Amino acid sequence: MHQPDLLLGSSNDMLSKARRELARLRDDVNIDTVFNFFVTAYHVQDYLRTEAPNRAGDVDALLTDPDFVVCRSICNQGKHLRVDRKANPIGAKVSGRSGIIGIGVIGEVVIGAGIIWDLTYDGTSHDPIALAERVLAKLEQFFVAHGISTGQ
């Protein structure tokens, strides 16, 4: 297994750390892995601002995205965060959820029983894995759009 660098000195280092945190989250959904991913992902922006102050307006625009608004809220007010497992009966319909453990998903119908992970923040429910995947994808898109190596 690749050993991570000992420093987190660049936006690329933080993006790589966010990828590692997402892998941990996928392996074990719990309050720690959820919080660790979102704190890491949100703070990529600190490094982007330091590396290229002229990019601050673009970073500000990224942070207005609804997924990043939730990401920031999770970082700043983790005490309001709740992560629950909910049983998903056979044949239950699932809309926009990717954090399902079980046989599989076709469209919106679950085949087989499983578990739906539910991240609730201030009364709003989110699939923590789907939200994390969207946040990471948007960070990677930002890097590509601004000619920053994604380290992959």
N, C-alpha and C positions, 0 to 999 in steps of 0.2 A: 504494500500500500504506500502511496506517495505521502511523504511527511510534509506537512505545511511549513512554509517559511517561518522563521522565528520572529519576524517583524511584521507589523501591519502598518507599513509606511506609505502606502499609496492607495488610490481608489481601486486599482486592479487587485491589490492584496485584499481589500475589503470585499470586493466582488467575489473573489475566490473563497473567502471565509463565508460569505452568504450562501454560496453553493454547498459548502460543507455543512452549514447549519440546516439547509433544506434537506440534505441527505439524512441528517440525524432526525429531523422532524418526520420525514417519511418513515423512518425505521421505528420511531417511538414517539407518538403524539402524546405530549404532556405539557403542563404549564411551563416547564423550563425550556423545552425545545421550541415551543411556540414563541415565548418571549425572546429567547436568544436569537432566533431567526429574524424577527421583526426589528429588534434593536440593531443588529448588524446591518440589515438591509437599509434601514433608514439612515444610518450614519455613513453610508457610502457617500452621501451628498456632502458631508463635511470635507472629505478628501478631494472631491471634485472641485469644490469651491477654492480650496487651498492651491491646488495644482494649476487652475486656470481661472483667476478671478473674473476674467471677461466672460466666462460661461455662467455666471451667477444667475442671470435672467432666465437662461434655459433650465437651470436646476430649479429655480423657483417655479417655473411652469410645470415641470415634472411633478413637483410636490403638491400641485393642485389637483392631480389625478385622484379620483375617489379612493382607489386602493391605497395610495400613499397617505391620504388623510387618515384612513383607518390605521395604517402602519405607524404613523406618528402618534396617534392616540394610544396605541398599544404600548409604544415606547415610553411615553410620558405619564401614562396613568395605568400602569400594570395592575394596580390594586383593584381595578374595575373589570378585570379580565377573568373569564371562566371558560374552561375547556371541558366538555362532557362527551362521553360515549353514549350513543343512542342506538338501541337495537333497530335493525332494519329488517322487517319481515319479508318473506319471499313474495316477490311480485310488487313490492311497494314502488311507487313512482318517486323518482328523485330528480329534482330540477337543478341543473348547474352544479352538481356536487362531484368532486373527483376523489374525495377522501373516503372511499368505500373499500372495506376489506371484506372479501367474499369471493364468489365465483366470478363475477364480472358485471359489466354494465353495457347495455345496448340501447342507444338513444337515451331515453329517460326511464327505462324500465330496468330494475335490478333483477338479475337472475340469481337466485340463491339468497340465503340470508347473509347478513353481514353487519357491519358496524358503520354508522355515519358519525364522523367527528364533527362536533358543533362548537365553534368558538363564538361566545357571546360577549359582546362589548357594548356596554350601555344600552342593553335591551335589543341590540341588533345582532342577528345570527349570521355567521360566516362559516364556510368550510375552511379550516385553517390551512390545509394543504393546497387547495385551489387558490386561495388568496395569496399564499406564499409563492406559488408558481407564477401567478400573474405579476406580482411585484418583481420577482427575479427576472422574468422575461422583459418587463418594461425597463429595468436597469440595463440589461444586456442590449436592448434596442437603443437606449440612450448612448451607450458606449459606441456602438456601431455608427449611429447617426453623427456622432461627433469625432469619429476617427480615432477613438481610444481603443487600444488592444483589450480584448476581453480575456486574454490569457489562456485561451483554449487551443 
